[in-house]
Amino acid sequence: MVTRVLLALPRNLMAQGIESFLRQQPNIQLCGVSAPTDHALSVSLADQVDVVLLALDSFQPPYLQQVAGWRHRWQSVRVVVLAQFRQPVDVISVLDAGASACLSEEGRMSDVLQAIESATPDRHHLCQSVSRLMLNGARQRQRGHHEQHGLGLREEEVLRLIADGYSSKQIARQLDIAPSTVDVHRRNIMRKVGLHKVADLTRFAIRHHMVSL
């Protein structure tokens, strides 16, 4: 199956390399090459395009509106955004604007092809470096979350179950540990957070998003 692609890229060496690479792919048909801001050409080719490879220089609203414009006018067109992603919020902003895939400028040509082929209206695709950026961001948030209250992962599990109303014996069965071990965790939790009543521990767990209401 042939995928029809419009390149909305600045005229530089990277864009020339991408264009040359895609012209060699048997399942890719290049419908046109334009600057990201050349809306007239983009509109004229819209009905002939399956995927737009769009370069963004910024993640400010005027630039994100370019992504949203494609998705609002032609919902069948998938937008692959090529940008210099530096933080997870950049990725989230682009996806929220309607992009189907995020591609780092630091990626390889094979990443370009994979992003184009993987982009679908109902499933997001992130290239390897963007996925790594998101994973590192999640790890940092998790570390910060643990540092806030000083609880270990197992202690968080125990506290979550306490807040859900489980007894020490029930928690032991859930986690496949001895009831005496649960009691040790319970004492450590109380010491670390400075709370001793189940109701207070439950409120603490809700406040720190360990359980939901």
Secondary structure, 3 states (H helix, E strand, C coil): CCEEEEEECCCCHHHHHHHHHHHCCCCEEEEEEECCCCHHHHHHHHHHCCEEEEECCCCCHHHHHHHHHHHHHCCCCEEEEEECCCCHHHHHHHHHHCCCEEEECCCCHHHHHHHHHHCECCECEECHHHHHHHHHHHHHHHHHHHHHHCCCHHHHHHHHHHHCCCCHHHHHHHHCCCHHHHHHHHHHHHHHHCCCCHHHHHHHHHHCCCCCC
